Amino acid sequence: MGQEINKQYLNLAGKPLLAHTLSRLFQYPFRELIIVVAPGEEDYCREEVLIPYGFMDRARIVSGGKERQDSVYNALKILSAETEVVVVHDGARPLVSREIIANTVNSAYRYGAAIAAVPVKDTIKKVNREGFVVDTPPRETLWLVQTPQAFLFPLILEAYQKAGESGFKGTDDASLLEKEGRPVKIVKGSYNNIKVTTSDDLCVAEAFLEGE
């Protein structure tokens, strides 16, 4: 985004993006909340987010790995064996609602795995390496995946262990369960639940916040 700072610490309406996200997550009665940060950012996260916004006693920090998948696995490995459901959420999605979180968690209890997503609005084309269209998938079968993604702890831990053994790299957490043949339930998300990755996204997020 042209700035020498992790996007989850960017200023959104007067406070760090991550602080907004944590405030939303704490609307749900999670037993424990773990923040995965890039190696070397632990102190910065504490001093800029956890301490000033009152999260220090409500969350703990874990150092991330080389890739996102490694980072989530680091968090999974420190959880108690008594953990029932794990919820994974992007720190750069500051507009998630309590309703989406609750629906995703409830669906995970029922189906084992559940992910927030929204239907695509545009037509999607599948293309070959030369850039020619080879297929037009039915739009009603396509969803844009978001977070939160929730899983029964034994299922997601096993999926991560097997991915580590085989070297499989998924594009999201659910893809690891899909590879093992596990069903994943779609939960209706929100088009407001955007992931802030560009300066334009930041402006959109600010507009959504003002409209709430």
Residue frames as a rotation matrix with the C-alpha (Angstrom) as fourth column:
MET 1
0.565 0.825 0.000 0.00
0.825 -0.565 0.000 0.00
0.000 0.000 -1.000 0.00
GLY 2
0.269 -0.544 0.795 3.05
0.354 -0.712 -0.607 2.22
0.896 0.444 0.001 -0.34
GLN 3
0.529 -0.076 0.845 3.56
-0.717 -0.573 0.398 2.44
0.454 -0.816 -0.357 3.43
GLU 4
-0.401 -0.790 -0.465 6.27
-0.303 0.593 -0.746 0.79
0.865 -0.158 -0.477 5.53
ILE 5
-0.615 0.278 0.738 3.84
-0.743 0.108 -0.660 -0.79
-0.263 -0.954 0.141 7.96
ASN 6
-0.926 0.358 0.122 1.89
0.372 0.920 0.123 -4.02
-0.068 0.160 -0.985 8.15
LYS 7
-0.613 0.715 0.335 -1.60
-0.040 -0.452 0.891 -3.35
0.789 0.532 0.306 6.81
GLN 8
0.152 0.748 -0.646 -3.26
0.710 0.372 0.598 -4.50
0.687 -0.550 -0.475 10.03
TYR 9
-0.203 -0.274 -0.940 -1.70
0.890 -0.452 -0.060 -1.52
-0.408 -0.849 0.335 11.84
LEU 10
-0.731 -0.026 0.682 -2.85
0.468 -0.747 0.473 1.11
0.497 0.664 0.558 9.34
ASN 11
-0.883 0.395 -0.253 -4.98
-0.042 -0.603 -0.797 3.93
-0.467 -0.693 0.549 10.70
LEU 12
-0.580 0.796 0.171 -8.70
0.493 0.176 0.852 3.43
0.649 0.579 -0.495 10.22
ALA 13
0.393 0.811 0.434 -10.94
0.171 -0.528 0.832 6.16
0.903 -0.253 -0.347 11.64
GLY 14
0.443 -0.259 0.858 -8.40
-0.703 -0.695 0.153 7.12
0.557 -0.671 -0.490 14.29
LYS 15
0.285 -0.408 0.867 -7.12
-0.733 0.491 0.472 3.75
-0.618 -0.770 -0.159 15.47
PRO 16
-0.716 -0.680 -0.158 -5.23
-0.618 0.512 0.597 0.76
-0.325 0.525 -0.787 14.08
LEU 17
-0.157 0.628 -0.762 -7.10
-0.792 0.381 0.477 -1.55
0.590 0.679 0.438 11.74
LEU 18
-0.552 -0.142 -0.822 -6.37
0.173 0.944 -0.280 -4.49
0.816 -0.296 -0.497 14.04
ALA 19
-0.976 0.219 -0.008 -7.96
-0.051 -0.259 -0.965 -2.69
-0.213 -0.941 0.263 17.00
HIS 20
-0.259 0.918 -0.299 -11.21
-0.964 -0.265 0.023 -2.45
-0.058 0.294 0.954 15.06
THR 21
-0.109 0.172 -0.979 -11.02
-0.452 0.869 0.202 -6.14
0.885 0.465 -0.017 14.20
LEU 22
-0.832 -0.265 -0.488 -10.37
0.276 0.564 -0.778 -7.18
0.481 -0.782 -0.396 17.79
SER 23
-0.787 0.603 0.131 -13.25
-0.521 -0.534 -0.666 -5.04
-0.332 -0.592 0.734 19.03
ARG 24
0.025 0.808 -0.589 -15.56
-0.940 0.219 0.260 -6.91
0.339 0.547 0.765 16.66
LEU 25
-0.268 -0.196 -0.943 -14.22
-0.101 0.979 -0.175 -10.31
0.958 0.048 -0.282 17.67
PHE 26
-0.973 -0.167 -0.159 -14.65
0.139 0.126 -0.982 -9.56
0.184 -0.978 -0.100 21.37
GLN 27
-0.361 0.925 0.118 -18.36
-0.926 -0.371 0.074 -9.02
0.113 -0.082 0.990 20.79
TYR 28
0.495 0.446 -0.746 -18.51
-0.379 0.883 0.277 -12.82
0.782 0.146 0.606 20.70
PRO 29
0.665 -0.185 0.723 -17.75
-0.728 0.053 0.683 -14.75
-0.165 -0.981 -0.099 23.92
PHE 30
0.450 -0.599 -0.662 -14.61
-0.228 0.640 -0.734 -16.52
0.864 0.481 0.151 22.75
ARG 31
0.929 -0.177 -0.325 -12.84
0.370 0.460 0.807 -18.56
0.007 -0.870 0.493 25.39
GLU 32
0.125 -0.947 -0.296 -9.46
0.399 -0.226 0.889 -17.42
-0.909 -0.229 0.349 24.11
LEU 33
0.992 0.128 0.006 -8.17
0.061 -0.427 -0.902 -15.15
-0.113 0.895 -0.431 21.37
ILE 34
0.175 -0.976 0.126 -4.75
0.576 0.205 0.791 -15.60
-0.799 -0.066 0.598 19.79
ILE 35
0.869 0.015 -0.494 -3.16
-0.323 -0.740 -0.591 -12.94
-0.375 0.673 -0.638 17.61
VAL 36
0.405 -0.747 0.527 -0.62
0.788 0.578 0.214 -14.21
-0.464 0.329 0.822 15.10
VAL 37
0.844 -0.182 -0.504 1.89
-0.290 -0.946 -0.144 -11.53
-0.451 0.268 -0.851 14.14
ALA 38
0.748 -0.649 -0.140 4.90
0.000 0.210 -0.978 -11.44
0.663 0.732 0.157 11.87
PRO 39
0.426 -0.670 -0.609 8.15
0.902 0.370 0.224 -12.36
0.075 -0.644 0.761 13.64
GLY 40
-0.661 -0.749 0.046 9.64
0.729 -0.656 -0.198 -9.25
0.178 -0.097 0.979 15.21
GLU 41
-0.473 0.566 0.675 6.30
-0.108 -0.798 0.593 -7.42
0.874 0.208 0.439 15.51
GLU 42
-0.068 0.492 -0.868 5.34
0.808 0.537 0.241 -8.80
0.585 -0.685 -0.435 18.91
ASP 43
-0.544 -0.210 -0.813 6.35
0.740 -0.576 -0.347 -5.71
-0.395 -0.790 0.468 20.91
TYR 44
-0.983 0.185 0.012 4.87
-0.149 -0.829 0.540 -3.35
0.109 0.528 0.842 18.34
CYS 45
-0.314 0.918 -0.241 1.52
0.190 0.309 0.932 -5.14
0.930 0.247 -0.272 18.49
ARG 46
-0.070 0.247 -0.966 1.46
0.982 0.189 -0.023 -4.95
0.177 -0.950 -0.256 22.29
GLU 47
-0.634 -0.340 -0.694 2.47
0.572 -0.810 -0.126 -1.29
-0.520 -0.478 0.708 22.47
GLU 48
-0.962 0.205 -0.179 0.34
-0.272 -0.742 0.613 0.01
-0.007 0.638 0.770 19.59
VAL 49
-0.327 0.885 -0.331 -2.78
-0.373 0.201 0.906 -2.14
0.868 0.420 0.265 19.89
LEU 50
-0.048 0.376 -0.925 -3.15
0.571 0.771 0.284 -4.44
0.820 -0.514 -0.252 22.90
ILE 51
-0.586 -0.252 -0.770 -2.13
0.807 -0.272 -0.525 -2.06
-0.077 -0.929 0.362 25.69
PRO 52
-0.985 0.154 -0.076 -3.69
-0.154 -0.988 -0.002 1.23
-0.076 0.009 0.997 24.46
TYR 53
-0.385 0.898 -0.211 -7.02
-0.693 -0.130 0.709 -0.37
0.609 0.419 0.673 23.57
GLY 54
-0.095 0.367 0.925 -7.40
-0.971 0.168 -0.167 -2.63
-0.217 -0.915 0.340 26.60
PHE 55
0.700 0.374 -0.608 -6.81
-0.574 0.801 -0.169 -6.01
0.424 0.467 0.776 24.97
MET 56
-0.238 -0.971 -0.004 -3.66
-0.805 0.200 -0.558 -7.01
0.543 -0.130 -0.830 26.86
ASP 57
-0.657 0.006 0.754 -5.45
-0.618 0.569 -0.543 -9.24
-0.432 -0.823 -0.369 29.37
ARG 58
0.329 0.921 0.208 -7.83
-0.516 0.359 -0.778 -10.70
-0.791 0.148 0.594 26.80
ALA 59
0.973 -0.046 -0.225 -5.53
-0.183 0.435 -0.882 -11.98
0.139 0.899 0.415 24.06
ARG 60
0.371 -0.912 0.175 -2.10
-0.041 0.173 0.984 -13.49
-0.928 -0.372 0.027 23.62
ILE 61
0.541 -0.287 -0.790 0.42
-0.818 -0.396 -0.416 -13.16
-0.194 0.872 -0.449 20.82
VAL 62
0.488 -0.434 0.757 2.02
0.317 0.896 0.310 -15.93
-0.813 0.089 0.575 18.79
SER 63
-0.267 -0.663 -0.700 4.81
-0.557 -0.487 0.673 -15.39
-0.787 0.569 -0.239 16.27
GLY 64
0.770 0.600 -0.218 3.88
-0.481 0.322 -0.815 -16.28
-0.419 0.732 0.537 12.73
GLY 65
0.214 -0.666 0.714 5.76
0.431 0.721 0.543 -18.42
-0.877 0.191 0.441 10.26
LYS 66
-0.787 -0.617 0.008 7.13
0.238 -0.292 0.926 -18.01
-0.569 0.731 0.377 6.77
GLU 67
-0.799 0.593 0.095 3.69
-0.017 -0.181 0.983 -18.25
0.601 0.785 0.155 5.16
ARG 68
-0.217 0.811 0.543 0.11
-0.892 -0.391 0.228 -17.79
0.397 -0.435 0.808 6.33
GLN 69
0.572 0.463 -0.677 -0.41
-0.254 0.885 0.390 -21.53
0.780 -0.051 0.624 6.63
ASP 70
-0.272 -0.764 -0.585 2.63
0.514 0.398 -0.760 -21.84
0.813 -0.508 0.284 8.88
SER 71
-0.797 -0.023 0.604 1.34
-0.369 -0.772 -0.517 -18.99
0.478 -0.635 0.607 11.04
VAL 72
0.243 0.955 0.172 -2.07
-0.838 0.118 0.533 -20.56
0.488 -0.274 0.829 11.62
TYR 73
0.461 -0.133 -0.878 -0.41
0.191 0.980 -0.048 -23.88
0.867 -0.146 0.477 12.43
ASN 74
-0.676 -0.735 0.046 1.75
0.169 -0.216 -0.962 -22.14
0.717 -0.643 0.270 15.05
ALA 75
-0.472 0.589 0.656 -1.44
-0.838 -0.530 -0.126 -20.96
0.274 -0.610 0.744 16.75
LEU 76
0.521 0.720 -0.458 -3.14
-0.563 0.693 0.449 -24.35
0.641 0.023 0.767 16.53
LYS 77
0.030 -0.613 -0.789 -0.19
0.258 0.768 -0.587 -26.08
0.966 -0.186 0.181 18.18
ILE 78
-0.895 -0.404 0.190 -0.50
-0.057 -0.318 -0.946 -24.07
0.443 -0.858 0.261 21.40
LEU 79
-0.096 0.948 0.304 -4.22
-0.801 -0.255 0.542 -24.65
0.591 -0.192 0.784 21.91
SER 80
-0.466 0.037 0.884 -5.51
-0.732 0.545 -0.409 -26.85
-0.496 -0.838 -0.227 24.69
ALA 81
-0.986 0.100 -0.132 -6.61
0.016 0.849 0.528 -30.35
0.165 0.518 -0.839 23.72
GLU 82
-0.480 0.855 -0.198 -9.97
0.652 0.196 -0.733 -29.43
-0.587 -0.480 -0.651 25.26
THR 83
-0.669 0.207 -0.714 -10.60
-0.464 -0.867 0.183 -26.80
-0.581 0.453 0.676 22.58
GLU 84
-0.011 0.777 0.629 -13.83
0.352 0.592 -0.725 -27.51
-0.936 0.214 -0.280 20.74
VAL 85
0.709 0.312 0.633 -14.01
0.700 -0.204 -0.684 -25.03
-0.084 0.928 -0.363 17.86
VAL 86
-0.373 -0.847 -0.378 -11.30
0.606 -0.531 0.592 -22.91
-0.703 -0.008 0.712 16.26
VAL 87
0.800 0.588 0.116 -12.16
0.501 -0.550 -0.668 -19.70
-0.329 0.593 -0.735 14.42
VAL 88
-0.371 -0.921 0.116 -9.64
0.809 -0.259 0.527 -18.19
-0.456 0.290 0.842 12.01
HIS 89
0.768 0.640 0.020 -10.11
0.585 -0.689 -0.428 -14.55
-0.260 0.340 -0.904 11.01
ASP 90
-0.002 -0.755 0.655 -8.04
0.838 -0.359 -0.411 -12.08
0.546 0.548 0.634 9.01
GLY 91
-0.245 -0.178 -0.953 -6.77
0.802 -0.590 -0.097 -9.17
-0.545 -0.788 0.287 11.07
ALA 92
-0.955 -0.174 -0.240 -7.37
0.008 -0.824 0.567 -6.97
-0.296 0.539 0.788 8.03
ARG 93
-0.428 0.897 0.114 -11.14
0.405 0.078 0.911 -7.62
0.808 0.436 -0.396 8.03
PRO 94
-0.990 -0.124 -0.065 -12.29
0.115 -0.461 -0.880 -4.99
0.079 -0.879 0.471 10.56
LEU 95
-0.561 0.828 0.027 -16.00
-0.819 -0.559 0.131 -4.99
0.123 0.051 0.991 9.69
VAL 96
-0.689 0.311 -0.654 -17.02
0.155 0.946 0.286 -8.53
0.708 0.096 -0.700 10.55
SER 97
-0.054 0.773 0.632 -20.31
-0.768 -0.437 0.468 -8.71
0.638 -0.460 0.617 12.43
ARG 98
-0.584 -0.066 0.809 -21.20
-0.718 0.506 -0.478 -10.68
-0.378 -0.860 -0.343 15.53
GLU 99
0.488 0.861 0.144 -23.96
-0.644 0.466 -0.607 -12.36
-0.590 0.203 0.782 13.54
ILE 100
0.572 -0.353 -0.741 -21.53
-0.614 0.415 -0.672 -13.72
0.544 0.839 0.021 10.95
ILE 101
-0.553 -0.807 0.208 -19.20
-0.725 0.343 -0.597 -14.96
0.411 -0.481 -0.775 13.67
ALA 102
-0.337 0.497 0.799 -22.03
-0.694 0.443 -0.568 -16.67
-0.636 -0.746 0.196 15.55
ASN 103
0.708 0.664 -0.243 -23.48
-0.637 0.451 -0.625 -18.27
-0.306 0.597 0.742 12.42
THR 104
0.240 -0.717 -0.655 -20.09
-0.659 0.375 -0.652 -19.58
0.713 0.588 -0.382 11.38
VAL 105
-0.707 -0.491 0.509 -19.35
-0.700 0.390 -0.598 -21.03
0.095 -0.779 -0.620 14.82
ASN 106
0.011 0.810 0.586 -22.78
-0.683 0.434 -0.588 -22.65
-0.731 -0.394 0.558 15.07
SER 107
0.777 0.256 -0.575 -22.38
-0.623 0.445 -0.644 -24.20
0.091 0.858 0.505 11.62
ALA 108
-0.229 -0.926 -0.301 -18.95
-0.720 0.369 -0.588 -25.54
0.655 0.083 -0.751 12.57
TYR 109
-0.577 0.105 0.810 -20.48
-0.682 0.484 -0.549 -27.30
-0.450 -0.869 -0.208 15.56
ARG 110
0.415 0.881 0.227 -23.11
-0.543 0.440 -0.715 -28.80
-0.730 0.173 0.661 13.29
TYR 111
0.972 0.041 -0.230 -21.09
-0.226 0.405 -0.886 -29.67
0.057 0.913 0.403 10.17
GLY 112
0.578 -0.816 0.004 -17.48
0.730 0.520 0.444 -29.73
-0.364 -0.254 0.896 11.37
ALA 113
-0.633 -0.771 -0.068 -16.30
0.633 -0.566 0.528 -26.89
-0.446 0.291 0.846 9.13
ALA 114
0.525 0.826 0.205 -17.91
0.825 -0.435 -0.361 -23.63
-0.209 0.359 -0.910 8.03
ILE 115
-0.643 -0.764 -0.058 -16.72
0.702 -0.618 0.354 -20.54
-0.306 0.187 0.934 6.18
ALA 116
0.223 0.660 -0.717 -18.20
0.177 -0.751 -0.636 -17.11
-0.959 0.015 -0.284 5.56
ALA 117
-0.792 -0.426 0.437 -18.68
0.496 -0.033 0.868 -16.24
-0.355 0.904 0.238 1.90
VAL 118
-0.045 0.777 -0.628 -20.80
-0.283 -0.613 -0.738 -14.15
-0.958 0.145 0.248 -0.45
PRO 119
0.476 0.276 0.835 -22.20
0.653 0.525 -0.546 -14.97
-0.589 0.805 0.070 -3.91
VAL 120
-0.711 -0.702 0.039 -20.24
0.510 -0.478 0.715 -13.58
-0.483 0.528 0.698 -6.86
LYS 121
0.207 0.785 -0.584 -21.98
0.028 -0.601 -0.799 -10.75
-0.978 0.149 -0.146 -8.69
ASP 122
0.095 -0.277 -0.956 -19.97
-0.913 -0.406 0.027 -10.78
-0.396 0.871 -0.292 -11.90
THR 123
0.975 0.141 -0.172 -19.59
-0.210 0.838 -0.504 -13.49
0.073 0.528 0.846 -14.51
ILE 124
0.253 -0.914 0.318 -16.42
-0.553 0.133 0.822 -15.51
-0.794 -0.384 -0.472 -13.97
LYS 125
0.810 -0.071 -0.582 -14.37
-0.519 0.373 -0.769 -16.88
0.271 0.925 0.265 -16.87
LYS 126
0.537 -0.694 0.479 -11.88
0.063 0.600 0.798 -19.73
-0.841 -0.398 0.366 -16.69
VAL 127
0.782 -0.316 -0.537 -8.94
-0.623 -0.378 -0.684 -19.16
0.013 0.870 -0.493 -19.02
ASN 128
0.817 -0.577 -0.014 -5.97
0.571 0.811 -0.124 -21.16
0.083 0.093 0.992 -20.26
ARG 129
0.150 -0.864 -0.482 -2.32
0.695 -0.254 0.672 -20.17
-0.703 -0.435 0.562 -20.08
GLU 130
-0.640 -0.371 0.672 -2.60
0.763 -0.403 0.505 -18.31
0.083 0.836 0.542 -23.36
GLY 131
-0.869 0.306 -0.389 -5.38
-0.081 -0.864 -0.497 -16.13
-0.488 -0.401 0.776 -22.00
PHE 132
-0.659 0.684 -0.313 -8.27
-0.432 -0.004 0.902 -17.68
0.615 0.730 0.298 -23.93
VAL 133
-0.149 0.721 0.677 -11.60
-0.961 0.055 -0.271 -18.49
-0.233 -0.691 0.685 -22.30
VAL 134
-0.853 -0.151 -0.500 -12.14
-0.294 0.930 0.221 -22.23
0.431 0.335 -0.838 -21.85
ASP 135
-0.394 0.761 -0.516 -15.21
0.789 0.568 0.234 -22.24
0.471 -0.315 -0.824 -19.63
THR 136
-0.532 0.340 0.776 -17.85
-0.482 -0.875 0.053 -20.07
0.697 -0.345 0.629 -17.96
PRO 137
-0.868 0.188 -0.459 -18.83
0.445 0.704 -0.553 -21.67
0.219 -0.684 -0.695 -14.63
PRO 138
0.130 0.979 0.156 -22.46
0.601 -0.203 0.773 -21.19
0.788 -0.007 -0.615 -13.55
ARG 139
-0.393 -0.340 0.855 -22.48
-0.275 -0.843 -0.462 -18.06
0.878 -0.416 0.238 -11.42
GLU 140
0.528 0.712 0.464 -24.87
-0.664 0.006 0.747 -19.58
0.529 -0.703 0.476 -8.86
THR 141
0.827 -0.276 -0.491 -22.18
0.420 0.883 0.211 -22.12
0.375 -0.380 0.846 -7.94
LEU 142
-0.140 -0.972 0.190 -19.49
0.640 -0.236 -0.731 -19.52
0.755 0.019 0.655 -7.21
TRP 143
0.906 0.361 -0.220 -18.88
0.386 -0.494 0.779 -17.77
0.172 -0.791 -0.587 -3.89
LEU 144
0.152 -0.846 0.512 -16.24
-0.189 -0.533 -0.825 -15.29
0.970 0.028 -0.241 -2.76
VAL 145
0.384 -0.042 -0.922 -14.67
0.735 0.619 0.278 -16.70
0.559 -0.784 0.269 0.37
GLN 146
0.321 -0.232 0.918 -14.08
-0.481 -0.875 -0.053 -14.54
0.816 -0.425 -0.393 3.43
THR 147
-0.678 -0.268 -0.684 -13.26
0.486 0.534 -0.691 -15.10
0.551 -0.802 -0.232 7.07
PRO 148
-0.147 -0.480 0.865 -14.19
-0.877 0.467 0.110 -16.10
-0.457 -0.743 -0.490 9.73
GLN 149
0.074 0.121 -0.990 -13.62
-0.515 0.855 0.066 -19.76
0.854 0.505 0.126 8.99
ALA 150
0.005 0.051 0.999 -14.54
-0.991 0.132 -0.002 -22.11
-0.132 -0.990 0.051 11.83
PHE 151
-0.001 -0.136 -0.991 -13.69
-0.441 0.889 -0.121 -25.77
0.898 0.437 -0.061 12.43
LEU 152
0.988 0.148 0.053 -13.95
-0.125 0.542 0.831 -28.46
0.094 -0.827 0.554 15.03
PHE 153
0.455 -0.881 0.128 -10.49
-0.835 -0.373 0.404 -28.42
-0.308 -0.291 -0.906 16.57
PRO 154
0.065 -0.493 0.868 -9.59
-0.060 0.866 0.497 -32.10
-0.996 -0.085 0.027 15.98
LEU 155
0.676 0.272 0.685 -10.51
0.613 0.308 -0.727 -31.80
-0.408 0.912 0.042 12.29
ILE 156
0.944 -0.318 0.093 -8.52
-0.204 -0.779 -0.593 -28.67
0.261 0.541 -0.800 11.51
LEU 157
0.344 -0.859 0.379 -5.52
-0.766 -0.024 0.642 -29.82
-0.543 -0.511 -0.667 13.56
GLU 158
0.190 -0.223 0.956 -5.43
0.274 0.947 0.166 -33.14
-0.943 0.230 0.241 11.71
ALA 159
0.869 0.190 0.457 -5.77
0.486 -0.150 -0.861 -31.39
-0.095 0.970 -0.223 8.36
TYR 160
0.776 -0.630 0.033 -2.84
-0.623 -0.773 -0.118 -29.12
0.100 0.071 -0.992 9.17
GLN 161
0.171 -0.722 0.671 -0.73
-0.497 0.524 0.691 -32.04
-0.851 -0.452 -0.269 10.35
LYS 162
0.364 0.031 0.931 -1.38
0.584 0.771 -0.255 -33.94
-0.725 0.637 0.262 7.12
ALA 163
0.982 -0.024 0.188 -0.70
0.131 -0.630 -0.765 -30.87
0.137 0.776 -0.615 5.01
GLY 164
0.531 -0.836 0.143 2.61
-0.793 -0.430 0.432 -30.47
-0.300 -0.343 -0.890 6.79
GLU 165
0.074 -0.477 0.876 3.52
-0.083 0.872 0.482 -34.09
-0.994 -0.108 0.025 6.09
SER 166
0.378 0.185 0.907 2.56
0.784 0.457 -0.420 -33.95
-0.492 0.870 0.028 2.41
GLY 167
-0.713 -0.677 -0.186 3.75
0.509 -0.681 0.527 -30.41
-0.483 0.281 0.829 1.70
PHE 168
-0.094 0.772 0.629 0.31
0.937 -0.145 0.318 -29.32
0.337 0.619 -0.709 0.53
LYS 169
-0.903 -0.152 -0.402 -0.22
0.279 -0.919 -0.279 -25.55
-0.327 -0.364 0.872 0.49
GLY 170
-0.058 0.964 0.259 -3.81
0.997 0.066 -0.026 -24.35
-0.042 0.257 -0.966 0.54
THR 171
-0.534 -0.083 0.841 -5.08
0.363 -0.921 0.140 -20.90
0.764 0.380 0.522 -0.33
ASP 172
-0.032 0.471 0.882 -7.23
-0.803 -0.538 0.258 -20.85
0.596 -0.699 0.395 2.81
ASP 173
-0.614 -0.232 0.754 -7.80
-0.733 0.523 -0.436 -23.01
-0.293 -0.820 -0.491 5.87
ALA 174
0.362 0.873 0.327 -10.86
-0.615 0.487 -0.620 -24.75
-0.700 0.023 0.714 4.45
SER 175
0.509 -0.180 -0.841 -8.89
-0.788 0.295 -0.540 -26.03
0.346 0.938 0.008 1.46
LEU 176
-0.635 -0.764 0.117 -6.87
-0.735 0.551 -0.395 -28.26
0.237 -0.337 -0.911 3.78
LEU 177
-0.398 0.590 0.702 -10.04
-0.367 0.599 -0.711 -30.02
-0.841 -0.541 -0.022 4.91
GLU 178
0.593 0.607 -0.529 -11.35
-0.704 0.072 -0.706 -30.17
-0.391 0.791 0.470 1.36
LYS 179
-0.109 -0.736 -0.669 -8.19
-0.892 0.369 -0.260 -32.04
0.438 0.568 -0.697 0.34
GLU 180
-0.925 -0.219 0.312 -9.01
-0.359 0.776 -0.519 -34.65
-0.128 -0.592 -0.796 2.99
GLY 181
-0.689 0.700 -0.185 -12.54
0.274 0.488 0.829 -35.04
0.671 0.521 -0.528 1.64
ARG 182
-0.630 0.451 -0.633 -14.19
0.677 -0.081 -0.732 -33.19
-0.381 -0.889 -0.254 4.51
PRO 183
0.130 0.748 0.651 -17.39
0.874 -0.397 0.281 -31.22
0.468 0.532 -0.705 3.79
VAL 184
-0.840 -0.363 -0.404 -17.25
0.500 -0.807 -0.315 -27.47
-0.211 -0.466 0.859 4.33
LYS 185
0.141 0.989 0.033 -20.46
0.977 -0.134 -0.168 -25.51
-0.162 0.056 -0.985 4.86
ILE 186
-0.652 -0.260 0.712 -20.93
0.471 -0.875 0.111 -22.05
0.595 0.408 0.693 3.36
VAL 187
-0.023 0.603 -0.798 -22.33
0.899 -0.337 -0.280 -19.39
-0.438 -0.723 -0.534 5.71
LYS 188
0.505 0.271 0.820 -23.66
0.706 -0.676 -0.211 -16.15
0.497 0.685 -0.532 4.24
GLY 189
-0.414 -0.727 -0.548 -21.15
0.885 -0.463 -0.054 -13.39
-0.215 -0.507 0.835 4.87
SER 190
0.640 0.578 -0.506 -21.45
0.438 -0.816 -0.378 -9.73
-0.632 0.020 -0.775 3.97
TYR 191
0.479 -0.451 0.753 -20.14
0.733 -0.266 -0.626 -7.57
0.483 0.852 0.204 1.14
ASN 192
0.800 -0.191 0.570 -19.17
-0.388 -0.888 0.247 -5.09
0.459 -0.419 -0.784 3.88
ASN 193
0.812 -0.488 0.320 -16.82
-0.062 0.473 0.879 -7.68
-0.580 -0.733 0.354 5.39
ILE 194
0.880 -0.467 -0.091 -13.96
-0.147 -0.085 -0.985 -6.58
0.453 0.880 -0.144 3.17
LYS 195
0.505 -0.830 -0.237 -10.29
0.791 0.336 0.511 -7.37
-0.344 -0.445 0.826 3.52
VAL 196
0.916 -0.192 -0.351 -8.21
-0.238 -0.967 -0.094 -4.21
-0.321 0.170 -0.932 3.50
THR 197
0.366 -0.812 0.454 -5.31
0.759 0.543 0.359 -4.76
-0.538 0.213 0.815 1.11
THR 198
-0.319 -0.437 0.841 -5.13
0.845 -0.533 0.043 -1.47
0.429 0.725 0.539 -0.81
SER 199
-0.970 -0.045 -0.240 -5.55
0.146 -0.895 -0.421 2.24
-0.196 -0.443 0.875 -0.13
ASP 200
-0.563 0.824 -0.071 -8.89
-0.507 -0.276 0.816 2.10
0.653 0.495 0.573 -1.92
ASP 201
-0.097 0.501 -0.860 -10.01
0.501 0.771 0.393 -0.67
0.860 -0.393 -0.326 0.45
LEU 202
-0.700 -0.242 -0.672 -9.12
0.713 -0.287 -0.639 1.55
-0.039 -0.927 0.374 3.40
CYS 203
-0.918 0.396 -0.022 -11.33
-0.395 -0.908 0.138 4.32
0.034 0.135 0.990 2.04
VAL 204
-0.239 0.857 -0.456 -14.19
-0.264 0.394 0.880 1.88
0.934 0.331 0.132 1.49
ALA 205
-0.278 0.076 -0.957 -13.82
0.781 0.598 -0.180 0.54
0.558 -0.798 -0.226 5.04
GLU 206
-0.940 -0.088 -0.331 -13.97
0.272 -0.778 -0.566 4.08
-0.207 -0.622 0.755 6.43
ALA 207
-0.665 0.744 -0.070 -17.16
-0.618 -0.495 0.611 4.73
0.420 0.449 0.789 4.45
PHE 208
-0.098 0.617 -0.780 -18.74
0.189 0.782 0.595 1.53
0.977 -0.089 -0.194 5.76
LEU 209
-0.584 -0.190 -0.790 -17.82
0.794 0.072 -0.604 2.48
0.172 -0.979 0.108 9.33
GLU 210
-0.974 0.206 -0.098 -19.38
-0.182 -0.961 -0.207 5.90
-0.137 -0.184 0.973 8.94
GLY 211
-0.440 0.850 -0.291 -22.55
-0.605 -0.041 0.795 4.31
0.664 0.526 0.532 7.61
GLU 212
-0.483 0.234 -0.844 -23.00
0.505 0.861 -0.051 1.97
0.715 -0.451 -0.534 10.56
